[in-house]
Amino acid sequence: MKAIVRHTASTETRDTRWYNIADSAILFSPRPYFLPEWLENPTVTAALAVRISRLGKTIEPRFASRYFDAATIALLPHSGQRLHADNALTDSADGALILGSMIPIEQIGDSPEISISDSDGIWAETALSHWRNLAEEAIAEASLTLTWKTGDLLCITLPMNNPIGINHRIRAELNHKETISVNIK
């Protein structure tokens, strides 16, 4: 399994960065996340994660919906406001991707509600009306240079980020179903 992250810095510039997170760096909820000492101004960014369900390369966007079967919320811890700015250490550290429990796409619907909160309350809520299009475009684009395998993850960052600290508890919900509940230690 591999996790490919698509991070778009700004919707105006469409400045998109792709990077890989090793499967050994994925933290599954509800295990605690241990905040690295070297991480300055710790922040977490939310992402929509879809699970690839079949083998594929050079996938046409119109067929991309056939290549994923479940989705969840993922969290990407990083330093400050710049997500993974050429920092291989952050991309490969334990917990570089905090993954929630998967929900089958049939149970998600066309406009899922996403809610993320921590010990201080809710810091992000949105309805993601275009989530299928985002996933389909990203699957097709990435398939031009890599082969998707069953169980791979595609994470698409969302414009939701918040500072984190020790003793915080982060919860994420997708359509009112808790997918992540993780303590920061």
Secondary structure as GFF3:
##gff-version 3
##sequence-region A 1 185
A	DSSP	beta_strand	3	8	.	.	.	ID=ss1
A	DSSP	beta_strand	16	21	.	.	.	ID=ss2
A	DSSP	three_ten_helix	23	25	.	.	.	ID=ss3
A	DSSP	beta_strand	26	28	.	.	.	ID=ss4
A	DSSP	beta_strand	42	52	.	.	.	ID=ss5
A	DSSP	three_ten_helix	61	67	.	.	.	ID=ss6
A	DSSP	beta_strand	68	79	.	.	.	ID=ss7
A	DSSP	alpha_helix	88	92	.	.	.	ID=ss8
A	DSSP	beta_strand	97	99	.	.	.	ID=ss9
A	DSSP	beta_strand	103	104	.	.	.	ID=ss10
A	DSSP	three_ten_helix	105	107	.	.	.	ID=ss11
A	DSSP	beta_strand	113	118	.	.	.	ID=ss12
A	DSSP	beta_strand	121	127	.	.	.	ID=ss13
A	DSSP	alpha_helix	131	142	.	.	.	ID=ss14
A	DSSP	beta_strand	153	163	.	.	.	ID=ss15
A	DSSP	beta_strand	169	174	.	.	.	ID=ss16
A	DSSP	beta_strand	177	183	.	.	.	ID=ss17
###
